[in-house]
Amino acid sequence: MASKPVPPRPAPRLYLATPPVDEPAQLAAELTALLAAADVAAVLVRLRETDPRTMISTIKALAPAIQNAGAALLIDGHPDIVARAGADGAHLTGLAAMQEAAPALKPDRIVGVGGLATRHDSMAAGEAGADYVLFGEPDAKGQRPSLDAIAERLEWWDELFEPPCIGFAASREEAEAFAAAGADFVLVGDFIWADPRGAKAALAEIGDAIAQAHAGAFGKARAEGKAEG
């Protein structure tokens, strides 16, 4: 009997991290064109530390450009202001922070988590209801695992667990490697904003690059599967 064909695996989508924001007007003006340039699933807003009222106002100023583009708006930390600011969720660093924030945010808001140093912490985050896990971001000292170590962790997660996994890419090469490793999303940030051609051109290029890397890896796998069948 012929086996049922496996549906094509969707290409990973982009997750865009902003620079630290304290004056939102210029970024809000940029975001509309930027989010039209590539397939961005979500924007992670990094806030400069200030009083809650100011941070809420900053999020509210950015929200229309992000949410009207069909992207989710997540705040880096600060789960206590998510609902009041009209954000879609929060990204927490570390298992304990995620577990503490989850009851107040779920099920209406997204709870993502990074800072997961071990496989055990990653699995515990998934069991605690994380909506995604992020691998590869710098720690408090700015240290990151190697590209190969991040890709290996993404492959491991992708094969065994349901919640989406995200690779933190600091370059085009990393973005391509993580797309080929099975990341559901690729987080890009500082190198996009620093690109001399402008963030829009950089983001569009990365979007194309991860789609091609994904097709190269998973298109090939499907073809080999058919040949073996």
For each residue, the residues with C-beta under 8 A, 3 or more apart:
1:
2:
3: 229
4:
5:
6: 222 225
7:
8: 218 222
9: 214 218
10:
11: 179 210 211 214 215
12: 178 179 183 184 185 186 210 214
13: 39 40 41 184 185 186
14: 38 39 40 41 185 186 187 188 203 206 207 210
15: 40 41 42 43 44 166 185 186 187 188
16: 34 35 40 42 43 44 71 187 188 189 192 203
17: 43 44 46 76 187 188 189 190
18: 21 27 43 44 45 46 62 189 193
19: 27 46 189 190 193
20: 46 47 48
21: 18 24 27 45 46 47 48 58 62
22: 47 48 50 54 58
23: 26 27
24: 21 27 28 58 61 62
25: 28 29 61
26: 23 29 30
27: 18 19 21 23 24 30 31 62
28: 24 25 31 32 61 62 64 65
29: 25 26 32 65
30: 26 27 33 34 199
31: 27 28 34 35 43 62 65 66 69
32: 28 29 35 36 65 68 69
33: 30 36 37 200
34: 16 30 31 37 40 199 200 203
35: 16 31 32 38 40 43 65 66 69 71
36: 32 33 69
37: 33 34 200 201 203 204 207
38: 14 35 203 204 206 207
39: 13 14 207
40: 13 14 15 16 34 35 43 69 71 203 207
41: 13 14 15 71 72 185
42: 15 16 71 72 73 74 88 110 185
43: 15 16 17 18 31 35 40 62 66 71 72 73 74
44: 15 16 17 18 74 75 76 91 187 189
45: 18 21 58 59 62 66 73 74 75 76 87
46: 17 18 19 20 21 76
47: 20 21 22 50 55 58 59 75 76 77 78
48: 20 21 22
49:
50: 22 47 54 55
51: 54 55
52: 55 56 78 80 81
53: 56 57
54: 22 50 51 57 58
55: 47 50 51 52 58 59 78 81 85
56: 52 53 59 60 81 84 85
57: 53 54 60 61
58: 21 22 24 45 47 54 55 61 62
59: 45 47 55 56 62 63 73 75 81 85 86 87
60: 56 57 63 85 86
61: 24 25 28 57 58
62: 18 21 24 27 28 31 43 45 58 59 65 66 73
63: 59 60 66 67 73 85 86 87
64: 28 67 68
65: 28 29 31 32 35 62 68 69
66: 31 35 43 45 62 63 69 71 72 73
67: 63 64 70 71 72 73 88
68: 32 64 65
69: 31 32 35 36 40 65 66
70: 67
71: 16 35 40 41 42 43 66 67
72: 41 42 43 66 67 88 89 110
73: 42 43 45 59 62 63 66 67 86 87 88 89
74: 42 43 44 45 87 88 89 90 91 110 112
75: 44 45 47 59 78 79 81 82 85 87 89 90 91
76: 17 44 45 46 47 90 91
77: 47 90 91 92 93 97
78: 47 52 55 75 81 82 90
79: 75 82 90 92 101 104 105 111
80: 52 104
81: 52 55 56 59 75 78 84 85 87
82: 75 78 79 85 87 89 90 105 109
83: 86 87 105 108 109
84: 56 81
85: 55 56 59 60 63 75 81 82
86: 59 60 63 73 83
87: 45 59 63 73 74 75 81 82 83 90 109
88: 42 67 72 73 74 109 110
89: 72 73 74 75 82 105 109 110 111 112 131
90: 74 75 76 77 78 79 82 87 101 105 109 110 111 112
91: 44 74 75 76 77 112 113 114 134
92: 77 79 97 98 101 111 112 113 114 115
93: 77 97 113 114 115
94: 97 98 113 115 116
95: 98 99 113 115 116 121 124 125 128
96: 99 100
97: 77 92 93 94 100 101 113 115
98: 92 94 95 101 102 111 113 125 128 130
99: 95 96 102 128
100: 96 97
101: 79 90 92 97 98 104 105 111
102: 98 99 105 106 111 128 129 130
103: 106
104: 79 80 101
105: 79 82 83 89 90 101 102 108 109 110 111
106: 102 103 109 111 129
107:
108: 83 105
109: 82 83 87 88 89 90 105 106
110: 42 72 74 88 89 90 105 131 132
111: 79 89 90 92 98 101 102 105 106 129 130 131
112: 74 89 90 91 92 130 131 132 133 134 166
113: 91 92 93 94 95 97 98 116 125 130 132 133 134
114: 91 92 93 133 134 135 137 168
115: 92 93 94 95 97 137 139
116: 94 95 113 121 122 125 133 134 135
117: 121 139
118: 121 122
119: 122 123 153 156
120: 123 124
121: 95 116 117 118 124 125
122: 116 118 119 125 126 133 135 153 157
123: 119 120 126 127 161
124: 95 120 121 127 128
125: 95 98 113 116 121 122 128 130 133
126: 122 123 130 133 161 162 163
127: 123 124
128: 95 98 99 102 124 125
129: 102 106 111
130: 98 102 111 112 113 125 126 133 163
131: 89 110 111 112 163 164
132: 110 112 113 163 164 165 166 184 185
133: 112 113 114 116 122 125 126 130 157 163 164 165 166
134: 91 112 113 114 116 137 165 166 167 168 187
135: 114 116 122 145 150 153 154 157 165 166 167 168
136: 144 145 150 153 167 168 169 174 178
137: 114 115 134 144 168 187
138: 141 142 143 144
139: 115 117 142 143 144
140:
141: 138
142: 138 139
143: 138 139
144: 136 137 138 139 150 168 170
145: 135 136 149 150 153
146: 149 150
147: 150 151 173 174 177
148: 151 152
149: 145 146 152 153
150: 135 136 144 145 146 147 153 154 167 168 174 178 181
151: 147 148 154 155 167 177 178 180 181
152: 148 149 155 156 181
153: 119 122 135 136 145 149 150 156 157
154: 135 150 151 157 158 165 167 178 181 182 183
155: 151 152 158 159 181 182
156: 119 152 153 159 160
157: 122 133 135 153 154 160 161 165 182
158: 154 155 161 165 181 182 183 184
159: 155 156 182
160: 156 157
161: 123 126 157 158 165
162: 126
163: 126 130 131 132 133
164: 131 132 133 184 185
165: 132 133 134 135 154 157 158 161 182 183 184 185
166: 15 112 132 133 134 135 183 184 185 186 187
167: 134 135 136 150 151 154 174 175 177 178 179 181 183 185 186 187
168: 114 134 135 136 137 144 150 187
169: 136 172 174 175 178 186 187 188 206
170: 144 174 190 191
171: 174 175 191
172: 169 175 176 205 206 209
173: 147 176 177
174: 136 147 150 167 169 170 171 177 178
175: 167 169 171 172 178 179 186 188 206 209 210 213
176: 172 173 179 180 209 210 212 213
177: 147 151 167 173 174 180 181 213
178: 12 136 150 151 154 167 169 174 175 181 183 186 210
179: 11 12 167 175 176 183 186 209 210 211 213 214 217
180: 151 176 177 213 214 216 217
181: 150 151 152 154 155 158 167 177 178 217
182: 154 155 157 158 159 165 217
183: 12 154 158 165 166 167 178 179 186
184: 12 13 132 158 164 165 166
185: 12 13 14 15 41 42 132 164 165 166 167
186: 12 13 14 15 166 167 169 175 178 179 183 206 210
187: 14 15 16 17 44 134 137 166 167 168 169
188: 14 15 16 17 169 175 191 192 203 206
189: 16 17 18 19 44 192 193
190: 17 19 170 193 194
191: 170 171 188 194 195 202
192: 16 188 189 195 199 202 203 206
193: 18 19 189 190 199
194: 190 191
195: 191 192 198 199 201 202
196:
197: 201 202
198: 195 201 202
199: 30 34 192 193 195 202 203
200: 33 34 37 203 204
201: 37 195 197 198 204 205
202: 191 192 195 197 198 199 205 206
203: 14 16 34 37 38 40 188 192 199 200 206 207
204: 37 38 200 201 207 208
205: 172 201 202 208 209
206: 14 38 169 172 175 186 188 192 202 203 209 210
207: 14 37 38 39 40 203 204 210 211
208: 204 205 211 212
209: 172 175 176 179 205 206 212 213
210: 11 12 14 175 176 178 179 186 206 207 213 214
211: 11 179 207 208 214 215
212: 176 208 209 215 216
213: 175 176 177 179 180 209 210 216 217
214: 9 11 12 179 180 210 211 217 218
215: 11 211 212 218 219
216: 180 212 213 219 220
217: 179 180 181 182 213 214 220 221
218: 8 9 214 215 221 222
219: 215 216 222 223
220: 216 217 223 224
221: 217 218 224 225
222: 6 8 218 219 225 226
223: 219 220 226 227
224: 220 221 227 228
225: 6 221 222 228 229
226: 222 223 229
227: 223 224
228: 224 225
229: 3 225 226
